[in-house]
């Protein structure tokens, strides 16, 4: 019995200690919020230490981090200084750079000052806390909010910014470590976002989303902002949003705030702006930011205040009427105001990023006339909007696939949804789209090869619409790979090979090599796409190809020669002889050719990819020069991007 009483008494003592410890921790937290008052009133509030005896005063406390900027990790091993680089020059990139894949900063050093036990006693602390007005204490704690909503140990570095690491398929982070900031800004900022090559678009997207070191003389947030803006111009809204979100909200600059506004609107998610509107953009002027803050207030359970702000914007004429009405309709979903908002498009002349994004966010589809006027800008945004009908997304898919935004698998998935919805008795996507989905299914699963081949050919169309024609090749790429090579299908061999190469199925395309005559178009595509060709092309093949070339100004032959020279797969004497006949000077130098050649010589794959994209800005292949193609293919091959070099060269020949 005595032992049981002793055990119970020990448990009571331990419980008392726990209660005392909890009370002490609560007092410590509340007193921490009073530190700001102490500096104003002159009253010194001492904090009682929670550490065991002997741990109050560490021997060498680290200095407190500066309050004006977030803690930053140590710089990369290599120095961050570089001589100014002219616009035409590339970075030196001489010394290897030791980079770290870590993205989480280490814990900052301990703050100076001691939480010592000297000063006011525990009793006086408790008396001070008891004497405070609870409302005043709550306001004090709210006003002491930090700049960041992320713990210091979780804050991400601005030295390396991006989404895809090298181990996941991105470019090496050190590729941009020594680059001159203004030079990079000039390259990326001057790109319009439309490239003549689908594979060029894919390559540029990969470079832009990679986790890359911030160039010299540039802020990491601005480094993310300019890349996100280019991705938006390319129609890559999801990639742009991911890049924006790779930077902590507390580190946003004005440029990154603009990129965030555009990317969250393009993905029909204005609520994603709320962390920014409560931090760096809390006082940002502009009607769009005012409406964004009002929307965030509505979703923070402040519906009456949000609607009042929008009513004031309507009275003042801040923004257009349609923009405010769309914001009211979206914010109304988070309130119980029971206010009906009618969207009227009659007076709207053109779609804007705000009106497009907000209409999709509310589940509305703009009128057909406005969608047609917006053209590809709307199509690239609508194709990834799950709230739209499948027919609307299918209508936009041709543009997206031809550009490189949608892959072959994504196209097949979209039409599979149309077919599955019809089979389940759901909403019909329309007879035209249903027939196309049925034809696609036949192209892939029909038991008879001739039936599959006929379906594939039907999906290619008549070529009257360039986007539809090329997207048909993308759509049927894997179906084309299932066609067994034979003599009866030789007339469609070039298109079948080109279709396979849109998805990078180069080894499947090589199965047609034994059936192709030297100098034919299919032969030219296979020679360029072959991943392991060692024997150089002689004059016999080049002359035969040129003799059958029916393209304007023999552009197909010029592109074949440029691709073979860039890949180093042609006899130099034969190449020189044909270049002379075609009057093509591959030795001509420009500011751009010197820049991409220098980047290739320094072994910088990310810079080569960006400069290659810069040289492919056009909407048609007849605006591309053989000189540009030669330098692009050659530079990509030199930095280890051989697959991209082969696919771009073959695409050039197939799309003329």
PyMOL commands that set and color helices and strands:
alter all, ss='L'
color gray80, all
select helices_A, chain A and resi 2-33+35-41+122-131+134-143+152-154+166-168+173-176+181-189+198-209+220-233+237-244+249-251+254-266+270-277+287-299+303-316+321-332+353-361+368-374+376-382+390-403+408-423+431-445+449-460+466-475+477-481+487-502+506-515+521-529+539-547+552-567+572-582+591-601+605-615+621-623+626-638+642-654
alter helices_A, ss='H'
color red, helices_A
select strands_A, chain A and resi 160-161+212-213
alter strands_A, ss='S'
color yellow, strands_A
deselect
rebuild
show_as cartoon
